[in-house]
Amino acid sequence: MKIRIKVLGNGLHSSERVVEIRTTDGTVILTVDHTHLDDDGLEIGYPITRSNENWLVELPRETANGKWRVWVPGGEIADAPRMESVH
């Protein structure tokens, strides 16, 4: 699965990109290896759970403020599962 992102620039290493993700609490920033990116999407694992139209997802790396899991609006996930919730 992919989550929509905005690339902000390069990271410290040539293989890294700094990206922004829109969450239900605002935006978060993280640095990821460019191989995890595809067009405007970041490869993530399967969503953990769902509450209304929001999904809890685990990111491939820790955000700048130390989070691994974030709640994102359903519209930010490409090909979101059609289940009521995921466990």
Buried (B, 14 or more C-beta within 10 A) or exposed (E): BBBBBEBEEEBEEEEBBBBBBBBBEEEBEBBBEBEBBEEEBBEBEEBBBBEEEBBBBEBEEEBEEEBEEBBBBEEBBBEBBEEEEBE
